[in-house]
Amino acid sequence: MIKEANTTFPIHPLIKSRWSPRVFADTPVSDEAIYTLFEAARWAASSMNEQPWRFIYAKRESDAYKIILKHLAEFNQQWVKNAPVIILTAYKEKFNSGKENFHALHDLGLAMGNLSLQAQSMGLAVHHMAGLDWKKLQEIFNVQEGFHITTAVAVGYYGGDPSVLPEDLEESERAPRKRLPLNTLACEGKWIEQ
Ligand SMILES: Cc1cc2nc3c(=O)[nH]c(=O)nc-3n(C[C@H](O)[C@H](O)[C@H](O)COP(=O)(O)O)c2cc1C
């Protein structure tokens, strides 16, 4: 299934064609492909070049995968089981100096943007999730103090069959992608009243 963005201005085909599926092809994702995604994330810009992003990944056949799946929001559990790989993302809260890194989440977001577009170039789909019990996962995976698990991310090749999804999810899987109008987001020289 193709769900291209309906853009006002032409954009790069990788950005235009990226979307967040809830079904994936049954093709396994190799370690090399997974590390290629992390390599792309690694080269994102970051405040003070602190690189505050960290990752745990798990493949479907592993115990770690089952544990992560179990600690996702119920809504997410019903579809993430279709994904061959799940990544947990985390950020480091403070600079090496000990000062709070207010921009760490920004930098993790940049890294995930890199990862998402690298994935797109490889035919891999990435679906980010906020719905997870990050506190519990933090405990289970012994994530040390000062780091904060942020999202879970389902990864797999595009091309899954939407009809395996529950009815409501199948409907949203087939629905067109939506965005706020461009002129409500950005403006020259003044803030747009929201
Ligand atoms: C930080 C973040 C958290 C998200 N959390 C969830 C989630 O818990 N469950 C889910 O199904 N989708 C989640 N999404 C996916 C968004 O719903 C999706 O990106 C948005 O609807 C736009 O769709 P598109 O990516 O196909 O353009 C999340 C996306 C981001 C970036």
The ligand as an SDF file (V2000), in Angstrom:
LIG
                    3D

 31 33  0  0  0  0  0  0  0  0999 V2000
    6.5550   10.2930   19.4010 C   0  0  0  0  0  0  0  0  0  0  0  0
    5.4740    9.5390   18.6680 C   0  0  0  0  0  0  0  0  0  0  0  0
    4.5790    8.7570   19.4000 C   0  0  0  0  0  0  0  0  0  0  0  0
    3.6090    7.9840   18.7360 C   0  0  0  0  0  0  0  0  0  0  0  0
    2.8380    7.1060   19.4700 N   0  0  0  0  0  0  0  0  0  0  0  0
    2.0550    6.2240   18.8340 C   0  0  0  0  0  0  0  0  0  0  0  0
    1.4400    5.1640   19.5540 C   0  0  0  0  0  0  0  0  0  0  0  0
    1.6110    4.9910   20.7800 O   0  0  0  0  0  0  0  0  0  0  0  0
    0.6480    4.2990   18.8610 N   0  0  0  0  0  0  0  0  0  0  0  0
    0.4470    4.4110   17.5090 C   0  0  0  0  0  0  0  0  0  0  0  0
   -0.2550    3.5720   16.9470 O   0  0  0  0  0  0  0  0  0  0  0  0
    1.0560    5.3950   16.7810 N   0  0  0  0  0  0  0  0  0  0  0  0
    1.8650    6.2920   17.4060 C   0  0  0  0  0  0  0  0  0  0  0  0
    2.5180    7.2600   16.6920 N   0  0  0  0  0  0  0  0  0  0  0  0
    2.3550    7.3410   15.2320 C   0  0  0  0  0  0  0  0  0  0  0  0
    1.5540    8.5780   14.8420 C   0  0  0  0  0  0  0  0  0  0  0  0
    0.2100    8.3790   15.1980 O   0  0  0  0  0  0  0  0  0  0  0  0
    1.7330    8.8450   13.3240 C   0  0  0  0  0  0  0  0  0  0  0  0
    3.0650    9.1880   13.0680 O   0  0  0  0  0  0  0  0  0  0  0  0
    0.8100   10.0030   12.8910 C   0  0  0  0  0  0  0  0  0  0  0  0
   -0.5360    9.6100   12.9730 O   0  0  0  0  0  0  0  0  0  0  0  0
    1.0970   10.4400   11.4670 C   0  0  0  0  0  0  0  0  0  0  0  0
    0.9890    9.3670   10.5850 O   0  0  0  0  0  0  0  0  0  0  0  0
    2.1320    9.0800    9.5050 P   0  0  0  0  0  0  0  0  0  0  0  0
    3.4080    8.8180   10.3000 O   0  0  0  0  0  0  0  0  0  0  0  0
    1.6730    7.8270    8.7860 O   0  0  0  0  0  0  0  0  0  0  0  0
    2.2390   10.2580    8.6290 O   0  0  0  0  0  0  0  0  0  0  0  0
    3.4840    8.0610   17.3180 C   0  0  0  0  0  0  0  0  0  0  0  0
    4.3650    8.8880   16.6000 C   0  0  0  0  0  0  0  0  0  0  0  0
    5.3480    9.6080   17.2450 C   0  0  0  0  0  0  0  0  0  0  0  0
    6.3150   10.4420   16.4350 C   0  0  0  0  0  0  0  0  0  0  0  0
  1  2  1  0
  2  3  1  0
  2 30  2  0
  3  4  2  0
  4  5  1  0
  4 28  1  0
  5  6  2  0
  6  7  1  0
  6 13  1  0
  7  8  2  0
  7  9  1  0
  9 10  1  0
 10 11  2  0
 10 12  1  0
 12 13  2  0
 13 14  1  0
 14 15  1  0
 14 28  1  0
 15 16  1  0
 16 17  1  0
 16 18  1  0
 18 19  1  0
 18 20  1  0
 20 21  1  0
 20 22  1  0
 22 23  1  0
 23 24  1  0
 24 25  2  0
 24 26  1  0
 24 27  1  0
 28 29  2  0
 29 30  1  0
 30 31  1  0
M  END
$$$$
